[in-house]
Amino acid sequence: MSAPTFHLSSTVLGTSDPRGLAAFYRELLGWEVRVDRPEWVVLKPQGGVTGLSFQREDGHVPPSWPATPGDQQMQAHLDIAVDDLETGVARAQALGATVADHQPQDDVRVLLDPAGHPFCLFAPGA
């Protein structure tokens, strides 16, 4: 028996508003909506096979950044490369992101998406 073949299809983010959070990332990344249901939305780049999915979670509690004991901790985050960090941060903010109070690196900006998930913008090679 041969081993099955695996490929990563999507990273899933929980949210109380899948369509709203998908709209934020669709505008930020320029990706296409592949599945659009009230409880589940999938985005992928044109011609891409790996993407982001957004799943409805009733009672969604955003993670804290940075987390302290007893806080909802971040389980994962997205690292997103951008060719101009300052302009990228401004664009993300215009779409609804907020800059996190805690910034651990000078060449990376931690932001919170509209559902409160931390993500990092960075300029490659910086």
CORBEL-V95706 format. One record per residue. N is the residue number from 1. RES is the residue in one small letter. SS is DSSP state (a for helix, b for strand, c for the rest). OMEGA is omega in radians with two decimals (NA if undefined). NEAR is the number of other C-alpha atoms within 10 Angstrom. Layout:
N & RES & SS & OMEGA & NEAR
N & RES & SS & OMEGA & NEAR
//
This chain:
1 & m & c & 3.13 & 3
2 & s & c & 3.14 & 4
3 & a & c & 3.09 & 5
4 & p & c & 3.10 & 5
5 & t & c & 3.14 & 5
6 & f & c & 2.94 & 6
7 & h & c & 3.12 & 7
8 & l & c & -3.11 & 8
9 & s & c & -3.04 & 13
10 & s & b & 2.90 & 15
11 & t & b & -3.04 & 14
12 & v & b & 3.06 & 14
13 & l & b & 3.09 & 18
14 & g & b & -3.11 & 19
15 & t & b & 3.03 & 25
16 & s & c & -3.10 & 18
17 & d & c & -3.10 & 20
18 & p & a & -3.11 & 23
19 & r & a & 3.13 & 20
20 & g & a & 3.14 & 15
21 & l & a & 3.08 & 22
22 & a & a & 3.12 & 25
23 & a & a & 3.09 & 18
24 & f & a & -3.11 & 19
25 & y & a & 3.08 & 18
26 & r & a & 3.13 & 18
27 & e & a & -3.11 & 13
28 & l & a & -3.04 & 16
29 & l & a & -3.09 & 15
30 & g & c & -3.12 & 14
31 & w & c & -3.10 & 20
32 & e & b & 3.01 & 19
33 & v & b & 3.12 & 19
34 & r & b & 3.08 & 13
35 & v & b & -3.12 & 12
36 & d & b & 3.06 & 15
37 & r & b & -3.12 & 12
38 & p & c & -3.07 & 12
39 & e & c & -3.03 & 15
40 & w & b & 3.10 & 19
41 & v & b & 3.13 & 23
42 & v & b & 3.04 & 24
43 & l & b & 3.03 & 25
44 & k & b & 3.06 & 21
45 & p & c & 3.11 & 16
46 & q & c & -3.13 & 11
47 & g & c & -3.09 & 8
48 & g & c & 3.11 & 11
49 & v & c & 3.13 & 12
50 & t & c & -3.09 & 15
51 & g & b & 3.10 & 18
52 & l & b & 3.05 & 19
53 & s & b & -3.09 & 23
54 & f & b & -3.02 & 26
55 & q & b & 3.10 & 21
56 & r & b & 3.02 & 18
57 & e & c & 3.07 & 15
58 & d & c & -3.10 & 11
59 & g & c & -3.14 & 8
60 & h & c & 3.07 & 13
61 & v & c & -3.13 & 16
62 & p & c & 3.06 & 20
63 & p & c & 3.07 & 18
64 & s & c & 3.08 & 17
65 & w & c & -0.26 & 20
66 & p & c & -3.10 & 15
67 & a & c & 3.02 & 11
68 & t & c & -3.11 & 9
69 & p & c & 3.14 & 6
70 & g & c & 3.12 & 7
71 & d & c & 2.96 & 13
72 & q & c & -3.09 & 14
73 & q & c & 3.04 & 15
74 & m & c & 3.12 & 15
75 & q & c & 3.14 & 8
76 & a & c & 3.03 & 12
77 & h & c & -3.14 & 13
78 & l & b & 2.97 & 12
79 & d & b & -3.06 & 14
80 & i & b & 3.12 & 15
81 & a & b & 3.11 & 15
82 & v & c & -3.05 & 16
83 & d & c & 3.10 & 13
84 & d & c & -3.01 & 12
85 & l & a & -3.10 & 18
86 & e & a & 3.12 & 13
87 & t & a & 3.11 & 11
88 & g & a & 3.10 & 19
89 & v & a & -3.14 & 21
90 & a & a & 3.13 & 13
91 & r & a & 3.13 & 14
92 & a & a & 3.11 & 21
93 & q & a & 3.12 & 17
94 & a & a & 3.13 & 12
95 & l & a & 3.09 & 16
96 & g & c & 3.10 & 13
97 & a & c & 3.02 & 21
98 & t & b & 3.09 & 18
99 & v & b & 3.13 & 18
100 & a & c & 3.10 & 18
101 & d & c & -3.10 & 11
102 & h & c & 3.12 & 11
103 & q & c & -3.04 & 15
104 & p & c & -3.10 & 10
105 & q & c & 3.12 & 9
106 & d & c & -3.04 & 8
107 & d & c & 3.11 & 13
108 & v & b & 3.05 & 18
109 & r & b & 3.05 & 21
110 & v & b & 3.09 & 23
111 & l & b & 3.06 & 23
112 & l & b & 3.11 & 22
113 & d & c & -3.08 & 21
114 & p & c & 3.08 & 19
115 & a & c & 3.10 & 21
116 & g & c & 3.11 & 20
117 & h & c & 3.04 & 22
118 & p & b & 2.97 & 25
119 & f & b & -3.09 & 18
120 & c & b & 2.95 & 19
121 & l & b & 3.12 & 22
122 & f & b & 3.06 & 22
123 & a & c & 3.14 & 16
124 & p & c & 3.10 & 13
125 & g & c & -3.13 & 7
126 & a & c & NA & 9
//
